Amino acid sequence: MADILPFKAVRPTRDKVGLVASRSYDTYSKKERETRLTNNPFSFLHIVNPGYKFQKDISGKERYSLVRNRYLEFKEDQVFIQDEVPLFYVYKITDREKNSYSGIIAAASAEDYENNVIKKHESTIAFREIVFKEYLKTVGFNAEPVLLTHPDNADLQHIINQVQDNRAEYEFTTTYRDTHMLWPVTNEILIAQIQAIFREIPSIYIADGHHRCASSYLLYQDEKSSTPDHTSPESYKYFMAYLIPESALRIHEFNRLVTDLNGLSKEEFLIKLDTKFRIENRGQHPYKPSKKHHFSMYLDGEFYSLFLRKTVFPLTTSLEKLDAYILYKFILHPILGINDLRTDKRISYANGKKEFIYIKNQIDQGHFKVGFGMLPATVEEMKKIADEGLQMPPKSTYIEPKLRSGITIYEF
């Protein structure tokens, strides 16, 4: 039973929303950030990079306080307004490839995260959780929703379609050619219906934003423990989420690149691979996997197909059947000596939206020695792993849609 609440969003005025909205800070190159900060005084990047005003890199608690200051300045200058009553928000993204995503922006429950109503499929790094919790505690807001997914629901989709029949409050297109539209849901009957529908959904799943979800939960725990009589604001019990149906998710794989063969010659490496995989040299013909447990490899100017040998089976749990796990269990860890997929600097990742020719070019240019490709995981695989309480290896999924910061803001 999912507890989903409407909230009073802080959001840009209609005329400035396209200028305010930004991608996540670390997705911009340094040059891109400089250009946007120099030429767009309304970009949300000014809030998350407050040191730009002083031409100085600022970190830690000093930065958090300045983020809070910049945010308040945007409110004082009426770049941001706040809705007077709690609302849900129907949000639609249409990307440059004409894929469309529609869902509900709402406040999701930290207690649901604690009780495994909101299920996770990725492990998180404790240090990052704590750092972001301290950030949230100081700045006092969520500016980018966690992406959650739920089973398709015809009644909910009917409400979304009904709301979208009206003129959108926001409609703007980014330089990435993604079009964003937002409708505040002001009808009290529809708000009650949306809540009732989610109360009948037994589980929802984190698609993207595991660290943000975990940090919001830690913040809730802090507030709960500091006020045992539960006098802390109700807002700490929730965090901002964008909830979309499972059928709307697009999942891409993350391909792997490794800098060396762990001291092995090419021939020694291939012999070790042969114990678990059927190997075929494809020469100059790129190979793209078409089945689960099939992998592509590029090494020393040639493409290879790798088929997991049937003698390796049975693979029992949903995690053991996951291709990203198979690659780690049988190649990356035992042969190439990659122990920690999060911290080992010998491995890098390229999301599956990039053609495998990108892997070839990186290796041909000498940046890496070998690259691997696979099919993307499915929503069902992701759900089964979460249901079994297991966790995918890092960088197992590249999930769309990718959300913008600053369109709706949830205050604590």
C-alpha positions as CSV (number, residue, x, y, z in Angstrom):
1,M,0.0,0.0,0.0
2,A,1.9,3.1,-1.2
3,D,1.4,6.4,0.6
4,I,1.6,9.2,-1.9
5,L,0.7,12.8,-1.0
6,P,0.1,16.0,-2.8
7,F,2.4,18.9,-1.8
8,K,2.8,22.6,-2.2
9,A,5.5,22.8,-4.9
10,V,7.9,25.7,-5.2
11,R,8.3,26.2,-8.9
12,P,9.4,28.7,-11.5
13,T,7.0,31.3,-13.0
14,R,5.6,30.2,-16.3
15,D,7.8,32.7,-18.3
16,K,11.1,31.5,-16.7
17,V,10.7,27.7,-16.3
18,G,12.6,26.9,-19.5
19,L,15.5,29.1,-18.3
20,V,15.5,27.7,-14.8
21,A,15.4,23.9,-15.5
22,S,18.7,22.2,-15.7
23,R,20.2,18.8,-16.0
24,S,22.1,17.2,-13.1
25,Y,25.2,19.2,-12.3
26,D,27.7,16.5,-13.1
27,T,26.3,15.8,-16.6
28,Y,27.6,19.1,-17.9
29,S,31.2,19.6,-19.0
30,K,33.1,22.4,-17.4
31,K,32.8,24.5,-20.6
32,E,29.0,23.8,-20.7
33,R,28.5,24.9,-17.1
34,E,30.6,28.1,-17.6
35,T,28.5,29.0,-20.7
36,R,25.2,28.5,-18.9
37,L,26.3,30.3,-15.8
38,T,27.6,33.2,-17.7
39,N,24.7,33.6,-20.1
40,N,21.6,32.5,-18.1
41,P,21.1,34.3,-14.7
42,F,18.0,32.1,-14.1
43,S,19.6,28.7,-14.5
44,F,19.2,26.4,-11.5
45,L,22.9,25.8,-11.8
46,H,23.4,29.2,-10.0
47,I,21.8,27.6,-7.0
48,V,23.7,24.4,-6.9
49,N,27.0,26.1,-7.8
50,P,26.9,29.2,-5.6
51,G,30.7,29.7,-5.7
52,Y,30.4,30.9,-9.3
53,K,29.3,34.3,-8.0
54,F,32.7,34.6,-6.2
55,Q,34.7,32.9,-8.9
56,K,35.7,30.3,-6.3
57,D,35.2,26.6,-5.8
58,I,33.4,26.1,-2.5
59,S,32.6,22.7,-0.9
60,G,31.2,21.1,2.2
61,K,29.0,22.9,4.7
62,E,30.0,26.3,3.4
63,R,28.7,25.4,0.0
64,Y,25.4,24.0,1.4
65,S,24.7,27.2,3.2
66,L,25.4,29.2,0.1
67,V,23.1,26.9,-1.9
68,R,20.4,27.8,0.6
69,N,21.1,31.5,0.2
70,R,20.9,31.3,-3.6
71,Y,17.6,29.4,-3.4
72,L,16.1,32.0,-1.1
73,E,17.3,34.8,-3.4
74,F,15.4,33.1,-6.3
75,K,12.3,33.1,-4.1
76,E,12.8,36.7,-3.1
77,D,13.2,37.8,-6.7
78,Q,10.0,35.9,-7.5
79,V,11.7,33.6,-10.0
80,F,10.1,30.9,-7.8
81,I,6.5,30.9,-6.6
82,Q,4.8,28.4,-4.3
83,D,1.4,26.8,-4.7
84,E,-1.0,27.7,-1.9
85,V,-2.5,24.3,-1.4
86,P,-1.1,20.7,-1.8
87,L,-1.4,19.4,-5.4
88,F,-0.3,16.6,-7.5
89,Y,1.4,17.4,-10.8
90,V,1.1,15.5,-14.1
91,Y,4.4,15.7,-15.9
92,K,5.1,14.7,-19.5
93,I,8.5,14.4,-21.3
94,T,8.8,13.8,-25.0
95,D,12.4,13.2,-26.0
96,R,14.1,13.9,-29.3
97,E,13.4,10.3,-30.5
98,K,9.6,11.0,-29.9
99,N,9.5,8.7,-26.9
100,S,6.9,10.0,-24.4
101,Y,6.7,9.6,-20.7
102,S,3.8,10.7,-18.5
103,G,3.4,10.4,-14.8
104,I,2.6,12.0,-11.4
105,I,5.0,14.2,-9.4
106,A,4.1,13.6,-5.7
107,A,5.6,13.3,-2.2
108,A,6.5,9.6,-1.5
109,S,6.9,8.2,1.9
110,A,10.2,7.5,3.7
111,E,8.4,5.0,5.9
112,D,7.4,3.1,2.7
113,Y,11.1,3.0,1.9
114,E,11.8,1.7,5.4
115,N,9.1,-0.9,5.1
116,N,10.1,-2.1,1.6
117,V,6.9,-0.9,0.0
118,I,9.3,1.2,-2.1
119,K,11.8,-1.4,-3.3
120,K,15.4,-1.0,-4.4
121,H,17.5,-3.0,-6.8
122,E,20.8,-1.2,-6.4
123,S,23.3,-0.9,-3.5
124,T,24.3,2.5,-2.3
125,I,27.5,3.9,-0.8
126,A,27.1,4.9,2.8
127,F,29.4,7.9,2.6
128,R,27.4,9.3,-0.3
129,E,24.2,8.8,1.5
130,I,25.4,10.7,4.6
131,V,26.9,13.5,2.5
132,F,23.7,14.1,0.6
133,K,21.6,13.8,3.8
134,E,23.7,16.7,5.4
135,Y,23.2,18.6,2.1
136,L,19.4,18.1,2.3
137,K,19.3,19.1,6.0
138,T,21.0,22.4,5.3
139,V,19.4,23.4,2.0
140,G,15.9,22.3,3.1
141,F,14.6,21.1,-0.3
142,N,14.5,18.4,-3.0
143,A,14.9,19.9,-6.5
144,E,15.0,16.7,-8.6
145,P,12.4,13.9,-8.1
146,V,13.4,10.3,-7.5
147,L,12.1,8.2,-10.5
148,L,9.7,5.5,-9.2
149,T,7.8,3.0,-11.3
150,H,4.6,1.1,-10.6
151,P,2.4,-1.5,-12.4
152,D,0.3,0.0,-15.2
153,N,-3.0,1.1,-14.0
154,A,-5.9,1.9,-16.4
155,D,-7.7,4.2,-13.9
156,L,-4.6,6.2,-13.2
157,Q,-3.9,6.5,-16.9
158,H,-7.4,7.8,-17.5
159,I,-6.9,10.5,-14.9
160,I,-3.6,11.5,-16.5
161,N,-5.2,11.7,-19.9
162,Q,-8.1,13.7,-18.5
163,V,-5.7,16.3,-17.0
164,Q,-3.7,16.5,-20.2
165,D,-6.8,17.4,-22.1
166,N,-6.3,20.9,-20.6
167,R,-3.7,23.5,-21.4
168,A,-0.4,22.8,-19.7
169,E,0.9,25.2,-17.2
170,Y,4.4,24.6,-18.5
171,E,5.5,23.7,-22.0
172,F,9.1,24.2,-23.1
173,T,11.8,22.5,-25.2
174,T,15.4,22.2,-24.1
175,T,18.5,22.4,-26.2
176,Y,18.5,18.6,-26.0
177,R,15.2,18.8,-27.9
178,D,13.3,17.3,-25.1
179,T,9.8,18.8,-24.6
180,H,8.5,19.2,-21.0
181,M,4.9,19.8,-20.0
182,L,3.4,20.1,-16.6
183,W,-0.2,20.3,-15.3
184,P,-1.0,21.0,-11.6
185,V,-3.9,18.8,-10.5
186,T,-6.2,21.2,-8.7
187,N,-9.4,19.1,-8.7
188,E,-9.9,17.7,-5.2
189,I,-11.8,14.7,-6.4
190,L,-9.0,13.7,-8.8
191,I,-6.4,14.2,-6.0
192,A,-8.4,11.9,-3.8
193,Q,-8.7,9.3,-6.6
194,I,-5.0,9.4,-7.3
195,Q,-4.2,8.7,-3.6
196,A,-6.8,5.9,-3.4
197,I,-5.3,4.2,-6.5
198,F,-1.8,4.2,-5.0
199,R,-3.1,2.9,-1.7
200,E,-4.2,-0.2,-3.6
201,I,-0.7,-0.7,-5.2
202,P,1.3,-3.1,-2.9
203,S,4.8,-2.2,-4.2
204,I,6.5,0.5,-6.2
205,Y,10.1,0.4,-7.4
206,I,13.0,2.8,-7.5
207,A,14.0,3.1,-11.2
208,D,16.6,5.9,-10.7
209,G,17.7,7.9,-7.7
210,H,18.7,5.2,-5.1
211,H,21.1,7.6,-3.3
212,R,18.6,10.4,-3.1
213,C,16.0,8.0,-1.8
214,A,18.4,6.6,0.9
215,S,19.5,10.1,1.9
216,S,15.9,11.3,2.3
217,Y,15.3,8.3,4.5
218,L,18.3,9.1,6.7
219,L,17.1,12.6,7.0
220,Y,13.7,11.3,8.2
221,Q,15.4,9.1,10.7
222,D,17.5,12.0,12.1
223,E,14.4,14.1,12.5
224,K,12.4,11.3,14.1
225,S,15.1,10.5,16.6
226,S,15.7,14.2,17.5
227,T,12.0,14.7,18.2
228,P,10.7,11.5,19.9
229,D,7.3,13.2,20.4
230,H,7.0,13.4,16.6
231,T,6.7,17.2,16.6
232,S,9.0,17.6,13.7
233,P,7.4,18.8,10.4
234,E,5.4,16.2,8.6
235,S,7.3,17.1,5.4
236,Y,10.4,15.2,6.6
237,K,8.5,12.0,6.3
238,Y,8.4,12.4,2.5
239,F,10.5,13.1,-0.5
240,M,9.7,14.2,-4.0
241,A,9.1,11.5,-6.6
242,Y,8.1,11.1,-10.2
243,L,5.9,8.0,-10.6
244,I,5.5,6.5,-14.0
245,P,4.1,3.1,-15.2
246,E,6.4,0.2,-15.8
247,S,5.6,0.1,-19.5
248,A,6.9,3.7,-20.0
249,L,10.4,3.0,-18.6
250,R,13.2,2.7,-21.2
251,I,16.1,0.6,-19.9
252,H,19.5,0.6,-21.7
253,E,22.5,-1.4,-20.8
254,F,25.9,0.0,-19.6
255,N,28.7,-1.4,-21.6
256,R,32.1,-2.1,-19.9
257,L,35.6,-1.0,-20.9
258,V,38.8,-2.2,-19.1
259,T,42.2,-0.6,-19.3
260,D,44.3,-3.9,-19.4
261,L,44.1,-7.6,-19.4
262,N,45.4,-8.0,-15.8
263,G,48.9,-9.1,-16.9
264,L,47.6,-11.7,-19.4
265,S,48.5,-11.9,-23.0
266,K,45.7,-11.9,-25.5
267,E,46.0,-15.6,-26.0
268,E,46.1,-16.4,-22.3
269,F,43.0,-14.2,-21.8
270,L,41.1,-16.0,-24.6
271,I,42.0,-19.4,-23.2
272,K,40.6,-18.4,-19.7
273,L,37.4,-17.1,-21.4
274,D,37.0,-20.4,-23.2
275,T,36.3,-22.2,-19.9
276,K,33.0,-20.4,-19.5
277,F,32.1,-19.1,-22.9
278,R,31.9,-20.3,-26.5
279,I,34.0,-17.7,-28.4
280,E,33.7,-16.8,-32.1
281,N,36.1,-14.3,-33.7
282,R,33.9,-12.0,-35.9
283,G,36.9,-10.1,-37.3
284,Q,35.9,-6.6,-38.5
285,H,32.1,-7.3,-38.3
286,P,30.5,-5.8,-35.2
287,Y,28.5,-8.2,-33.2
288,K,25.4,-7.1,-31.2
289,P,23.9,-9.7,-28.7
290,S,20.4,-10.9,-29.6
291,K,19.8,-13.2,-26.6
292,K,20.3,-13.2,-22.9
293,H,23.7,-14.5,-21.7
294,H,25.3,-13.5,-25.1
295,F,28.0,-10.8,-25.0
296,S,29.9,-8.8,-27.5
297,M,33.6,-8.1,-27.0
298,Y,36.2,-5.9,-28.8
299,L,39.8,-6.8,-28.4
300,D,43.0,-6.0,-30.4
301,G,41.1,-4.6,-33.4
302,E,38.6,-7.5,-33.7
303,F,35.1,-8.2,-32.6
304,Y,34.1,-11.4,-30.8
305,S,30.8,-13.0,-29.7
306,L,30.8,-14.7,-26.3
307,F,28.0,-17.3,-25.5
308,L,27.8,-18.5,-21.9
309,R,28.3,-22.3,-22.0
310,K,25.2,-24.3,-21.0
311,T,27.4,-26.3,-18.6
312,V,27.7,-23.2,-16.4
313,F,24.0,-23.5,-15.6
314,P,21.9,-23.7,-13.5
315,L,21.8,-20.1,-12.5
316,T,19.2,-20.1,-9.7
317,T,18.5,-16.6,-8.4
318,S,17.3,-13.6,-10.5
319,L,20.6,-11.9,-9.8
320,E,22.7,-14.8,-11.1
321,K,20.7,-14.7,-14.3
322,L,21.4,-11.0,-14.9
323,D,23.9,-10.5,-17.7
324,A,25.7,-7.6,-15.9
325,Y,26.3,-10.0,-12.9
326,I,27.4,-12.9,-15.2
327,L,30.0,-10.6,-16.8
328,Y,31.3,-9.7,-13.4
329,K,31.2,-13.2,-12.0
330,F,32.9,-15.0,-14.9
331,I,35.1,-12.4,-16.5
332,L,35.6,-9.0,-14.8
333,H,36.4,-10.4,-11.3
334,P,38.1,-13.8,-11.7
335,I,40.0,-13.1,-15.0
336,L,40.5,-9.3,-15.1
337,G,40.9,-8.8,-11.4
338,I,38.2,-6.1,-11.0
339,N,37.1,-6.4,-7.4
340,D,35.0,-3.3,-6.7
341,L,32.9,-2.1,-9.7
342,R,32.3,1.3,-8.0
343,T,35.9,2.3,-7.2
344,D,38.3,0.4,-9.5
345,K,39.8,2.9,-11.8
346,R,40.6,0.2,-14.4
347,I,37.0,-0.1,-15.5
348,S,34.8,2.5,-17.1
349,Y,31.2,2.5,-18.5
350,A,29.4,3.7,-21.6
351,N,25.6,3.7,-21.6
352,G,23.9,1.7,-24.3
353,K,22.5,4.7,-26.1
354,K,26.0,5.0,-27.5
355,E,26.7,2.6,-30.4
356,F,29.2,-0.2,-29.8
357,I,31.4,1.6,-32.3
358,Y,32.1,4.1,-29.5
359,I,33.7,1.2,-27.5
360,K,35.8,0.3,-30.6
361,N,37.0,3.9,-31.0
362,Q,38.0,4.2,-27.3
363,I,40.0,1.0,-27.6
364,D,41.6,1.8,-30.9
365,Q,42.7,5.1,-29.5
366,G,44.5,3.3,-26.7
367,H,42.4,4.4,-23.8
368,F,41.3,0.9,-23.0
369,K,42.3,-2.7,-23.9
370,V,39.0,-4.6,-24.0
371,G,35.3,-3.7,-24.1
372,F,32.1,-5.8,-23.5
373,G,28.5,-5.3,-24.5
374,M,25.3,-7.0,-23.5
375,L,21.5,-6.7,-23.8
376,P,19.8,-4.3,-21.4
377,A,18.0,-5.7,-18.3
378,T,14.3,-5.8,-18.4
379,V,11.8,-4.2,-16.0
380,E,10.8,-7.7,-14.9
381,E,14.4,-8.6,-14.1
382,M,14.8,-5.4,-12.1
383,K,11.6,-6.1,-10.1
384,K,12.4,-9.7,-9.4
385,I,15.8,-8.7,-8.0
386,A,14.2,-6.1,-5.8
387,D,11.5,-8.6,-4.7
388,E,14.1,-11.1,-3.7
389,G,16.0,-8.5,-1.7
390,L,19.0,-8.7,-4.0
391,Q,21.0,-5.9,-5.6
392,M,22.3,-5.4,-9.1
393,P,25.9,-4.7,-9.7
394,P,26.7,-1.0,-10.2
395,K,25.9,0.5,-13.6
396,S,23.6,-2.3,-14.6
397,T,20.9,0.0,-16.0
398,Y,20.7,3.3,-17.7
399,I,17.1,4.3,-17.3
400,E,15.0,7.0,-19.1
401,P,13.4,9.4,-18.7
402,K,16.2,11.6,-17.3
403,L,14.7,14.4,-15.2
404,R,15.5,18.1,-14.9
405,S,16.1,20.0,-11.7
406,G,14.2,23.0,-10.6
407,I,10.8,22.4,-12.3
408,T,9.1,21.4,-9.1
409,I,10.8,21.8,-5.6
410,Y,9.7,20.0,-2.4
411,E,10.5,21.9,0.8
412,F,11.0,20.4,4.2
